């Protein structure tokens, strides 16, 4: 038997997934390039470290934009409220 709280939970879970795809973890082109193994001489080169550092900065920007997103927080609050309603 599907109750209103279950439908509410599923709606906000879908909203959370959409917000993660749009603002956070989804559609990240950072891993789409291939590593240049011919230039790898057993150690990390400056170019490799600069690329990794730029990748980490991009991930930090995505995390900040995710936590500033209203859609993310609406989904989280909705999930918590639907769980609370299911126990009442």
N, C-alpha and C positions, 0 to 999 in steps of 0.2 A: 504494500500500500504506500503510495507516494503522497507525502504530505506537502503542505505549502512550504514548510521549512526546508525540505529536501530540494524542492524546485528553486527556492531562493539561494540555497547553498550552491547548487549547480550553476545557476546564473552568475553568481559572483566569482565562482571558480573559473568559469569561462572568461569573465571579464579580467581576472588576474592573468590568465594565460595570454590574452590579447595585449594587455599592458606590458607584459614581459617581452613579447615579440616586438612590439612597436618601440618601446623605450629602452629596453635593456638588452637581454642576451640574444635576441633573435637577429637574423640577417647580418651577422658580423663578418665582414670580408677579411678579417685579420688572418685567418688561417687558409685563405684561398691561394696564397702564393707558395711556390715550391722553394725550399731551401737550396741555395747554390752550394752543392757539396764539392764542386771542383775547387772552390776557393777556401775550403776548410782545411787547415793545416794542423789539426790536432788541438788547437786552442781557440778561444773566442777572439774574433777580430773586432776591431772598433766598429766596423760597419754592422756586424752581427749584434753587438751590444747596443748600438744606437737604435737599431730596428726593434729590438726587444723592449727598450726603454720607451719608445714611441708607442708600442703596442700596449704597454702597461698604462701609460697616460690615457690612451683612448678608452681602456677598460674602466679607469677611474672616472672619466667623464660620463661614461654610460651608466655607471652605478649611481653617480650623483644625480643624473637626470631622471633615473628611475625613482629614486627616493623623493625627488621634488615633484613627481607626477601625481596629479590629483586622481587620475584613473587608478593608479596602484593603491593609493590609500583608501579610496572608496571601495575597492574590491576587498581589501583586508578588513575594513570595518564591517562590510556586508557579510563576510564569512564569519566573523566573530559574533555578529548579531544573530545570524541564522543558527549558529551552534547554540547560542544562549537561548533562543526561542525554542529549540528542540528539547531543551531540558525543562522548560516551564510547562 
